Amino acid sequence: MRVMVLVKATTDSEKGILPRPEDFEAMARFNEELVNAGVVLAADGLKPSAHGKRIAFDGATRTVIDGPFAETKELVAGFWLWQVKDMDEAVAWVKRCPNPMPGTSEIEIRPLYEFADLQESATAQTEEIRSRVREKLDATLGPAGAFGGLGS
């Protein structure tokens, strides 16, 4: 199963305060363990929400909202995309993770939809489009590339 592991933002991360060098080093070692175990599909940190934008949808209307965004506890500062056996394995890995931020931090684990989970809503045309997109992604990113929920 694939899971998205979300490192929640903190007041410090939203101010652009980076972790201390020793914290970076501990996280680098942890990331190396994940890679060596074949767990990581993707990972990265995000700049503070002040550098971001949100687009609000209301029917056909689109409204662009500039960051920063108010609810720090709802924001994401970084992520991993993992391939794990089950949610218990994901939890075990997160428990081994060094604290990603000085002070109190939170990490959220969310399972991704796989294409099979969505087939009830798919039409024949959806399947054709999905296959074309999957082929193009495989050609550029390789079979383990983005949009695994598009199936193989």
N, CA, C and O of each residue as an XYZ file, in Angstrom:
608
protein
N       0.842     -1.182      0.000
C       0.000      0.000      0.000
C       0.880      1.236      0.000
O       1.989      1.241      0.533
N       0.349      2.280     -0.614
C       1.075      3.550     -0.614
C       0.429      4.486      0.396
O      -0.794      4.536      0.529
N       1.275      5.224      1.103
C       0.789      6.211      2.068
C       1.528      7.521      1.858
O       2.695      7.544      1.467
N       0.828      8.598      2.123
C       1.435      9.924      2.158
C       1.670     10.219      3.633
O       0.754     10.139      4.451
N       2.894     10.556      3.954
C       3.273     10.874      5.325
C       3.510     12.379      5.365
O       4.436     12.891      4.735
N       2.665     13.076      6.109
C       2.655     14.542      6.120
C       3.271     15.080      7.406
O       2.794     14.792      8.504
N       4.326     15.858      7.261
C       4.931     16.542      8.404
C       4.185     17.859      8.547
O       4.251     18.717      7.667
N       3.479     18.013      9.653
C       2.673     19.210      9.854
C       3.564     20.414     10.156
O       4.609     20.289     10.795
N       3.132     21.563      9.689
C       3.860     22.811      9.911
C       3.772     23.222     11.377
O       2.857     22.838     12.105
N       4.745     24.005     11.773
C       4.754     24.598     13.110
C       4.903     26.110     12.950
O       5.145     26.604     11.849
N       4.759     26.826     14.037
C       4.959     28.278     13.989
C       6.352     28.592     13.455
O       6.515     29.504     12.643
N       7.363     27.839     13.907
C       8.734     28.072     13.429
C       8.882     27.764     11.943
O       9.504     28.538     11.216
N       8.322     26.646     11.480
C       8.474     26.313     10.056
C       7.769     27.350      9.188
O       8.230     27.659      8.089
N       6.660     27.884      9.675
C       5.943     28.925      8.924
C       6.710     30.247      8.912
O       6.502     31.078      8.028
N       7.591     30.443      9.889
C       8.446     31.642      9.900
C       9.691     31.432      9.041
O      10.499     32.347      8.881
N       9.846     30.225      8.486
C      11.018     29.932      7.672
C      12.244     29.552      8.480
O      13.356     29.527      7.953
N      12.044     29.251      9.774
C      13.158     28.840     10.630
C      13.469     27.377     10.321
O      12.628     26.496     10.505
N      14.682     27.138      9.853
C      15.083     25.784      9.479
C      15.551     25.001     10.700
O      16.008     25.589     11.680
N      15.439     23.668     10.642
C      15.958     22.850     11.746
C      17.464     23.053     11.924
O      18.160     23.478     11.002
N      17.946     22.744     13.113
C      19.377     22.851     13.415
C      20.155     21.823     12.591
O      19.582     20.819     12.168
N      21.449     22.055     12.357
C      22.251     21.107     11.573
C      22.174     19.672     12.099
O      22.099     18.729     11.311
N      22.193     19.503     13.410
C      22.124     18.143     13.968
C      20.765     17.485     13.690
O      20.680     16.266     13.547
N      19.703     18.302     13.615
C      18.385     17.757     13.275
C      18.339     17.346     11.799
O      17.764     16.315     11.454
N      18.952     18.165     10.932
C      19.043     17.814      9.510
C      19.799     16.495      9.345
O      19.404     15.632      8.562
N      20.888     16.358     10.094
C      21.705     15.150      9.989
C      20.920     13.916     10.440
O      20.971     12.872      9.790
N      20.196     14.038     11.550
C      19.388     12.915     12.036
C      18.321     12.538     11.007
O      18.067     11.355     10.780
N      17.701     13.537     10.389
C      16.675     13.261      9.381
C      17.304     12.640      8.137
O      16.709     11.758      7.518
N      18.499     13.094      7.767
C      19.190     12.511      6.610
C      19.476     11.031      6.854
O      19.310     10.211      5.951
N      19.903     10.689      8.064
C      20.150      9.272      8.396
C      18.857      8.463      8.316
O      18.845      7.347      7.796
N      17.774      9.032      8.833
C      16.477      8.346      8.780
C      16.039      8.150      7.327
O      15.578      7.071      6.956
N      16.184      9.191      6.510
C      15.825      9.073      5.091
C      16.657      7.995      4.403
O      16.153      7.258      3.555
N      17.926      7.910      4.770
C      18.782      6.869      4.191
C      18.267      5.476      4.559
O      18.266      4.574      3.722
N      17.828      5.301      5.814
C      17.239      4.020      6.234
C      16.007      3.688      5.397
O      15.836      2.558      4.941
N      15.151      4.692      5.202
C      13.935      4.484      4.411
C      14.270      4.073      2.980
O      13.663      3.153      2.431
N      15.238      4.761      2.382
C      15.644      4.449      1.005
C      16.242      3.048      0.943
O      15.906      2.271      0.049
N      17.125      2.720      1.886
C      17.753      1.395      1.900
C      16.732      0.279      2.083
O      16.931     -0.837      1.603
N      15.639      0.582      2.778
C      14.575     -0.407      2.988
C      13.608     -0.469      1.806
O      12.715     -1.316      1.776
N      13.784      0.426      0.835
C      12.899      0.431     -0.332
C      11.522      1.005     -0.057
O      10.567      0.700     -0.770
N      11.415      1.827      0.964
C      10.122      2.377      1.382
C       9.779      3.674      0.646
O       8.621      3.884      0.284
N      10.759      4.541      0.422
C      10.497      5.888     -0.105
C      10.253      5.880     -1.610
O      11.038      5.322     -2.377
N       9.160      6.505     -2.014
C       8.876      6.746     -3.428
C       9.165      8.200     -3.781
O       9.563      8.504     -4.906
N       8.962      9.102     -2.815
C       9.224     10.532     -3.009
C       9.275     11.184     -1.628
O       8.726     10.660     -0.659
N       9.940     12.328     -1.558
C      10.014     13.068     -0.295
C      10.504     14.477     -0.580
O      11.290     14.696     -1.502
N      10.038     15.427      0.214
C      10.539     16.792      0.097
C       9.977     17.658      1.206
O       8.999     17.306      1.866
N      10.621     18.799      1.393
C      10.141     19.804      2.325
C       9.483     20.927      1.548
O       9.796     21.153      0.379
N       8.580     21.622      2.192
C       7.851     22.717      1.555
C       8.241     24.042      2.194
O       8.465     24.122      3.401
N       8.316     25.067      1.376
C       8.553     26.412      1.896
C       7.324     26.849      2.694
O       6.248     26.275      2.529
N       7.471     27.858      3.556
C       6.328     28.351      4.328
C       5.171     28.777      3.417
O       5.373     29.118      2.252
N       3.975     28.749      3.968
C       2.775     29.069      3.183
C       2.789     30.499      2.648
O       2.041     30.809      1.721
N       3.618     31.373      3.208
C       3.730     32.743      2.684
C       4.189     32.736      1.230
O       3.946     33.697      0.499
N       4.847     31.665      0.807
C       5.319     31.539     -0.575
C       4.288     30.859     -1.468
O       4.507     30.715     -2.671
N       3.163     30.439     -0.885
C       2.181     29.664     -1.634
C       0.938     30.439     -2.015
O       0.762     31.605     -1.662
N       0.102     29.761     -2.734
C      -1.201     30.294     -3.140
C      -2.221     29.178     -3.012
O      -1.886     27.998     -3.118
N      -3.454     29.558     -2.786
C      -4.582     28.628     -2.811
C      -5.529     29.091     -3.891
O      -5.669     30.290     -4.136
N      -6.166     28.164     -4.523
C      -7.186     28.498     -5.508
C      -8.497     27.920     -4.994
O      -8.643     26.705     -4.854
N      -9.449     28.808     -4.714
C     -10.767     28.403     -4.226
C     -11.697     28.213     -5.419
O     -11.761     29.063     -6.307
N     -12.412     27.099     -5.432
C     -13.347     26.765     -6.506
C     -14.772     26.955     -6.003
O     -15.128     26.480     -4.925
N     -15.578     27.649     -6.786
C     -17.007     27.783     -6.516
C     -17.698     27.685     -7.867
O     -17.827     28.681     -8.580
N     -18.141     26.481     -8.216
C     -18.687     26.270     -9.553
C     -17.609     26.548    -10.581
O     -16.534     25.950    -10.531
N     -17.885     27.455    -11.520
C     -16.917     27.800    -12.567
C     -15.975     28.928    -12.143
O     -15.050     29.268    -12.880
N     -16.201     29.508    -10.971
C     -15.379     30.622    -10.492
C     -14.138     30.109     -9.779
O     -14.207     29.162     -8.995
N     -12.999     30.743    -10.058
C     -11.733     30.419     -9.399
C     -11.202     31.691     -8.745
O     -11.091     32.733     -9.391
N     -10.877     31.598     -7.464
C     -10.340     32.735     -6.731
C      -8.971     32.366     -6.185
O      -8.821     31.349     -5.508
N      -7.969     33.192     -6.478
C      -6.608     32.948     -6.002
C      -6.419     33.672     -4.672
O      -6.707     34.862     -4.549
N      -5.928     32.929     -3.680
C      -5.682     33.475     -2.347
C      -4.188     33.360     -2.077
O      -3.623     32.268     -2.125
N      -3.553     34.490     -1.795
C      -2.120     34.493     -1.502
C      -1.876     34.076     -0.062
O      -2.653     34.414      0.832
N      -0.768     33.323      0.163
C      -0.357     32.978      1.508
C       0.223     34.210      2.183
O       0.444     35.211      1.502
N       0.477     34.191      3.471
C       0.413     33.018      4.336
C      -1.018     32.673      4.728
O      -1.928     33.499      4.662
N      -1.178     31.420      5.137
C      -2.493     30.930      5.530
C      -2.552     30.812      7.051
O      -1.553     30.502      7.700
N      -3.724     31.061      7.603
C      -3.878     31.274      9.044
C      -3.655     30.048      9.927
O      -2.892     30.133     10.889
N      -4.275     28.943      9.646
C      -4.262     27.797     10.556
C      -2.988     26.968     10.422
O      -2.964     25.983      9.685
N      -1.937     27.357     11.124
C      -0.652     26.665     11.028
C      -0.800     25.174     11.273
O      -0.174     24.376     10.576
N      -1.613     24.775     12.245
C      -1.722     23.347     12.581
C      -2.319     22.523     11.442
O      -2.199     21.298     11.449
N      -2.951     23.160     10.476
C      -3.528     22.451      9.332
C      -2.602     22.450      8.119
O      -2.923     21.831      7.104
N      -1.467     23.128      8.204
C      -0.552     23.245      7.070
C       0.472     22.116      7.073
O       0.719     21.484      8.099
N       1.056     21.878      5.918
C       2.051     20.825      5.748
C       3.411     21.470      5.481
O       3.525     22.380      4.660
N       4.442     20.989      6.185
C       5.798     21.513      6.012
C       6.665     20.582      5.163
O       7.700     20.996      4.642
N       6.243     19.339      5.028
C       7.008     18.381      4.240
C       6.227     17.093      4.095
O       5.181     16.907      4.717
N       6.756     16.199      3.257
C       6.037     14.945      3.018
C       6.986     13.844      2.576
O       8.092     14.097      2.099
N       6.526     12.633      2.748
C       7.101     11.448      2.123
C       5.959     10.727      1.422
O       4.809     10.811      1.852
N       6.268     10.039      0.372
C       5.360      9.076     -0.240
C       6.052      7.733     -0.058
O       7.159      7.522     -0.555
N       5.388      6.820      0.662
C       5.993      5.536      1.008
C       5.205      4.386      0.412
O       3.991      4.469      0.224
N       5.921      3.313      0.119
C       5.314      2.027     -0.228
C       5.572      1.120      0.968
O       6.720      0.798      1.275
N       4.498      0.709      1.643
C       4.622     -0.132      2.836
C       3.665     -1.313      2.734
O       2.760     -1.328      1.899
N       3.878     -2.295      3.592
C       3.030     -3.488      3.615
C       1.619     -3.129      4.094
O       0.622     -3.578      3.528
N       1.559     -2.310      5.150
C       0.272     -1.938      5.729
C       0.461     -0.700      6.613
O       1.573     -0.193      6.766
N      -0.632     -0.233      7.180
C      -0.583      0.972      8.015
C       0.295      0.754      9.250
O       0.960      1.684      9.704
N       0.304     -0.452      9.789
C       1.153     -0.732     10.951
C       2.629     -0.506     10.637
O       3.370      0.017     11.469
N       3.059     -0.900      9.433
C       4.451     -0.670      9.048
C       4.733      0.830      8.947
O       5.787      1.297      9.379
N       3.792      1.579      8.378
C       3.968      3.031      8.268
C       4.089      3.660      9.655
O       4.953      4.507      9.883
N       3.230      3.249     10.571
C       3.275      3.778     11.941
C       4.618      3.441     12.588
O       5.212      4.282     13.263
N       5.092      2.224     12.386
C       6.377      1.820     12.972
C       7.516      2.693     12.448
O       8.393      3.095     13.213
N       7.506      2.989     11.146
C       8.541      3.864     10.591
C       8.444      5.272     11.181
O       9.461      5.858     11.551
N       7.232      5.815     11.270
C       7.083      7.178     11.807
C       7.546      7.235     13.260
O       8.143      8.228     13.675
N       7.284      6.197     14.031
C       7.729      6.185     15.427
C       9.252      6.232     15.535
O       9.783      6.696     16.544
N       9.955      5.760     14.513
C      11.422      5.788     14.499
C      11.971      7.122     13.995
O      13.166      7.388     14.121
N      11.118      7.947     13.436
C      11.533      9.215     12.832
C      12.029     10.186     13.898
O      11.414     10.312     14.957
N      13.141     10.874     13.624
C      13.532     11.937     14.554
C      12.474     13.043     14.532
O      11.770     13.220     13.538
N      12.373     13.772     15.626
C      11.420     14.878     15.662
C      11.760     15.832     14.516
O      12.869     16.365     14.471
N      10.814     16.057     13.583
C      11.133     16.863     12.406
C      11.310     18.354     12.681
O      11.897     19.063     11.864
N      10.821     18.833     13.798
C      10.907     20.256     14.124
C      11.331     20.387     15.586
O      11.045     19.504     16.395
N      12.007     21.474     15.926
C      12.274     21.687     17.349
C      10.947     21.812     18.099
O      10.006     22.425     17.595
N      10.868     21.247     19.273
C       9.640     21.337     20.064
C       8.623     20.292     19.656
O       8.978     19.194     19.227
N       7.360     20.642     19.793
C       6.266     19.724     19.506
C       6.007     19.650     18.011
O       5.912     20.675     17.335
N       5.896     18.433     17.501
C       5.634     18.220     16.080
C       4.558     17.163     15.916
O       4.231     16.429     16.849
N       4.020     17.105     14.716
C       3.002     16.098     14.413
C       3.213     15.596     12.990
O       3.500     16.369     12.076
N       3.065     14.285     12.822
C       3.137     13.665     11.504
C       1.844     12.894     11.294
O       1.393     12.160     12.173
N       1.258     13.069     10.130
C      -0.003     12.407      9.771
C       0.272     11.402      8.654
O       1.038     11.684      7.733
N      -0.353     10.237      8.738
C      -0.211      9.203      7.710
C      -1.567      9.004      7.052
O      -2.567      8.774      7.730
N      -1.594      9.096      5.722
C      -2.852      8.914      4.986
C      -2.649      7.922      3.851
O      -1.723      8.082      3.055
N      -3.495      6.900      3.760
C      -3.392      5.975      2.629
C      -3.858      6.651      1.345
O      -4.765      7.483      1.357
N      -3.221      6.277      0.241
C      -3.613      6.803     -1.064
C      -4.665      5.894     -1.685
O      -4.675      4.686     -1.449
N      -5.542      6.482     -2.471
C      -6.449      5.681     -3.277
C      -5.630      5.004     -4.365
O      -4.737      5.614     -4.952
N      -5.935      3.767     -4.625
C      -5.393      3.075     -5.790
C      -6.501      3.083     -6.829
O      -7.672      3.267     -6.494
N      -6.135      2.884     -8.087
C      -7.130      2.952     -9.153
C      -8.284      1.985     -8.889
O      -9.440      2.313     -9.156
N      -7.980      0.808     -8.371
C      -9.025     -0.186     -8.092
C     -10.070      0.368     -7.117
O     -11.243      0.004     -7.195
N      -9.652      1.235     -6.211
C     -10.585      1.836     -5.250
C     -11.574      2.771     -5.935
O     -12.664      3.017     -5.419
N     -11.194      3.287     -7.093
C     -11.985      4.307     -7.777
C     -12.752      3.769     -8.978
O     -13.497      4.516     -9.612
N     -12.586      2.493     -9.303
C     -13.166      1.949    -10.524
C     -14.686      2.051    -10.577
O     -15.261      2.119    -11.663
N     -15.332      2.061     -9.440
C     -16.793      2.175     -9.420
C     -17.249      3.465    -10.095
O     -18.314      3.504    -10.711
N     -16.445      4.519     -9.979
C     -16.789      5.812    -10.578
C     -16.213      5.992    -11.979
O     -16.519      6.978    -12.650
N     -15.384      5.051    -12.427
C     -14.703      5.197    -13.716
C     -15.592      4.750    -14.874
O     -16.371      3.804    -14.758
N     -15.451      5.452    -15.985
C     -16.141      5.072    -17.221
C     -15.107      4.480    -18.172
O     -13.911      4.500    -17.881
N     -15.561      3.955    -19.305
C     -14.634      3.432    -20.316
C     -13.708      4.550    -20.791
O     -12.520      4.320    -21.018
N     -14.249      5.753    -20.941
C     -13.426      6.886    -21.378
C     -12.379      7.231    -20.312
O     -11.235      7.546    -20.640
N     -12.775      7.171    -19.045
C     -11.826      7.415    -17.956
C     -10.679      6.416    -18.037
O      -9.517      6.787    -17.867
N     -10.999      5.157    -18.296
C      -9.976      4.111    -18.395
C      -9.018      4.382    -19.557
O      -7.811      4.181    -19.420
N      -9.538      4.832    -20.686
C      -8.681      5.155    -21.838
C      -7.726      6.299    -21.498
O      -6.533      6.234    -21.793
N      -8.260      7.334    -20.880
C      -7.428      8.486    -20.496
C      -6.377      8.049    -19.481
O      -5.205      8.405    -19.605
N      -6.791      7.286    -18.487
C      -5.872      6.802    -17.453
C      -4.724      6.016    -18.082
O      -3.568      6.192    -17.698
N      -5.036      5.157    -19.038
C      -3.998      4.354    -19.699
C      -3.010      5.234    -20.460
O      -1.803      4.999    -20.408
N      -3.514      6.240    -21.164
C      -2.627      7.154    -21.907
C      -1.717      7.927    -20.959
O      -0.517      8.057    -21.202
N      -2.301      8.436    -19.881
C      -1.522      9.200    -18.904
C      -0.473      8.295    -18.257
O       0.683      8.689    -18.104
N      -0.875      7.096    -17.884
C       0.052      6.141    -17.256
C       1.232      5.844    -18.182
O       2.377      5.815    -17.731
N       0.967      5.624    -19.466
C       2.035      5.359    -20.443
C       3.020      6.521    -20.513
O       4.234      6.318    -20.503
N       2.490      7.734    -20.583
C       3.354      8.917    -20.664
C       4.188      9.083    -19.396
O       5.374      9.407    -19.464
N       3.563      8.861    -18.243
C       4.304      8.973    -16.987
C       5.374      7.897    -16.882
O       6.492      8.176    -16.451
N       5.042      6.668    -17.274
C       6.031      5.594    -17.238
C       7.223      5.927    -18.124
O       8.366      5.631    -17.775
N       6.951      6.548    -19.277
C       8.026      6.898    -20.213
C       8.937      7.981    -19.644
O      10.142      7.971    -19.897
N       8.378      8.911    -18.882
C       9.192     10.016    -18.359
C       9.720      9.764    -16.950
O      10.848     10.144    -16.637
N       8.916      9.128    -16.099
C       9.305      8.942    -14.697
C       9.687      7.514    -14.355
O      10.245      7.263    -13.286
N       9.399      6.581    -15.238
C       9.604      5.170    -14.927
C       8.356      4.609    -14.278
O       7.485      5.365    -13.850
N       8.260      3.285    -14.200
C       7.047      2.645    -13.674
C       6.687      3.042    -12.246
O       5.517      2.963    -11.873
N       7.649      3.461    -11.442
C       7.356      3.855    -10.062
C       7.067      5.343     -9.955
O       7.064      5.891     -8.853
N       6.822      6.012    -11.084
C       6.627      7.459    -11.097
C       5.349      7.907    -10.432
O       4.676      7.133     -9.751
N       5.028      9.155    -10.638
C       3.874      9.795    -10.003
C       2.567      9.162    -10.432
O       2.523      8.400    -11.397
N       1.526      9.474     -9.727
C       0.165      9.060    -10.042
C      -0.012      7.549    -10.041
O      -0.629      6.989    -10.946
N       0.532      6.892     -9.021
C       0.351      5.448     -8.902
C      -1.109      5.064     -8.832
O      -1.478      3.953     -9.213
N      -1.961      5.982     -8.343
C      -3.391      5.715     -8.285
C      -4.000      5.560     -9.658
O      -5.144      5.128     -9.794
N      -3.226      5.917    -10.688
C      -3.706      5.706    -12.050
C      -3.557      4.252    -12.441
O      -4.008      3.845    -13.512
N      -2.933      3.468    -11.589
C      -2.765      2.043    -11.858
C      -1.696      1.783    -12.882
O      -1.161      2.708    -13.495
N      -1.383      0.505    -13.065
C      -0.380      0.166    -14.072
C      -0.976     -0.645    -15.178
O      -0.273     -1.020    -16.116
